[in-house]
Amino acid sequence: MSAVVESIMGDNAKPVGRSSQAVQANPANPASHANEEEVAPMVAVLAVRSPRKRGPGGGLLFQRVVPPVLGLALLVLVWQVIALKTSSFPTPWVTLKEAAVMFSDPFYRNSPNDQGIGWNVLASLQRVGMGFGLAALVGIPLGFAIGRVEFLSRMFNPIISLLRPVSPLAWLPIGLLVFKSANPAAIWSIFICSIWPMIINTAVGVQRVPQDYMNVARVLNLSEWKVLTKILFPSVLPYMLTGVRLSIGTAWLVIVAAEMLTGGVGIGFWVWDEWNNLNVPHIIIAIVVIGVVGLVLEQLLVALAKAFTYEQVNN
């Protein structure tokens, strides 16, 4: 018993004023039994003081609720400090009052250039949906083809490597030149920036399908359609959804910048118009709305990915 405690406690477990070697040399020595009796309460105290796991309710609530609340409180505090240092910057309270007035009627419409923030968000979402949908219709099948056929992979790899790093806004003048209109040009910018993550992730997913699956399909003499629907699609689906998730985030970023340049109805144009009016509280409200909409879109795609992702359950 004393040897075990000594290995745990180190020098603190050795008896004071006695030689530990003498105690170990003579097990019948009563001092050794006394030493064990003195150390036993110390071991019990260590066991009592050992950290305990939190309950499933309180600990989980603390970890999930308190950190986000503290993060938001820190953001508001920094915002308040900046507002106190800069007279032209609105405080959180002023912005909150403006938001209450704005969201009391978000869908008013006085003229084409004077509409509520709700109509502007819907217009931006419509452009994102069209550009993103076209990118999915082209990018996902092209990713399957590139991943499945090595010749196509070698042919398209230089094109993707060359065009993917180009800023999406650099494509906007090309869209204006070709389509002669701001709305199709903005949709074109969303399309060209959304297509690359879908192509790359889908192609990588196809290339990472286990070769054993393809060997079984070859032995069973399955048609290409059967291979696509029964083997490739279920295996590639997580990769494909990851590409879709990355694409929707990029598309929502691009539409705000594109609308600032093209004008019309949209959340990006609304932000720029409020800047021309020097209405800073409305700009901050628009920034929060843009962030919330982007977060909702991402969480919807995360839920979709979880619904179609099969995880192994360990019993």
JOZI-V572638 format. One line per field, one symbol per residue. ss: DSSP state (a for helix, b for strand, c for the rest). phi: phi as a letter, one per 40 degrees, with the letter a starting at -180 (. if undefined). psi: psi as a letter, one per 40 degrees, with the letter a starting at -180 (. if undefined). Layout:
ss = ???
phi = ???
psi = ???
This chain:
ss = caaaaaaaaaaaaccccccaaaaaaccccaaaaaaaaaaaaaaaaaaaaccccccccaaaaaaaaaaaaaaaaaaaaaaaaaaaaccccccaaaaaaaaaaaaaacccbbbccbbcaaaaaaaaaaaaaaaaaaaaaaaaaaaaaaaacaaaaaaaaaaaaaaccccaaaaaaaaaaaaccaaaaaaaaaaaaaaaaaaaaaaaaaacccaaaaaaaaaccccaaaaaaaaaaaaaaaaaaaaaaaaaaaaaaaaaaaaaaaccccaaaaaaaaaacccaaaaaaaaaaaaaaaaaaaaaaaaaaaacccccccc
phi = .ccccccccgccccccgbcccccccbcccccccccccccdcccccccccccbccccccccccccbcdcccccccccccdccccccbcccccdccccccccccccacbcacadbbbcccccccccccccccccccccccccccccccccbcccccccdccccccccccdcccccccccccgacccccccccdcccccdccccccccccccdccccccccccfcccccccccbcccccdcccccccccccccccccccccccccggcicccccccccccfccdccccccccccccccccccccccccccbbbbcccc
psi = ddddddddebddeihheihddddddgdehdddddddddddddddddddeihiiiidcddddddddddddddddddddddddddddhdehiidddddddddddedgefihdidegiiddddddddddddddddddddddddddddddddhddddddeddddddddehhdededddddddefiddddddddddddedddddddddddddehhdddddddddefiiddddddddddddeddddddddddddddddddddddddddaahiddddddddddefgddddddddddddddddddddddddddddehhihhh.
